[in-house]
Amino acid sequence: MSRLFKTTLRVRLDTPEGRKAWGYLVSRDKSKYRSYSEAIIAAVNGYFDRERQLADDPYLETREKEDAFLQRVLETVERGAQANPLNGLAALLQNVQPAPDTKAIGDDLDAAMDFMDSL
């Protein structure tokens, strides 16, 4: 039995989806995908793997968006702190307001210091 499966791929260039797919195939990174087959296999596997992940974990997409947002916030804060480290640090420390509970104050300060150490 042959370990090769052959099929025909038909792309309708008179539809926007078909033109877009064909554009991706012809402009692919040829060092990464040497052939149309390799690009199509990667796309099919990626699509169905993602579909299974979302079926198993319906909140995955939301968490990924939240993680991406938090990463952008962190990068923005880091850029601001690098641009003017002393003023950036002073502004961050002014925003740390202690809670009325003494234990919470220590926790808040620990969290703030952990955040500052991560920069």
Summary of the structure (lengths in Angstrom):
residues: 119
radius of gyration: 24.9
end to end distance: 58.5
largest distance: 75.0
contacts: 219
relative contact order: 0.05
helix: 70%
strand: 0%
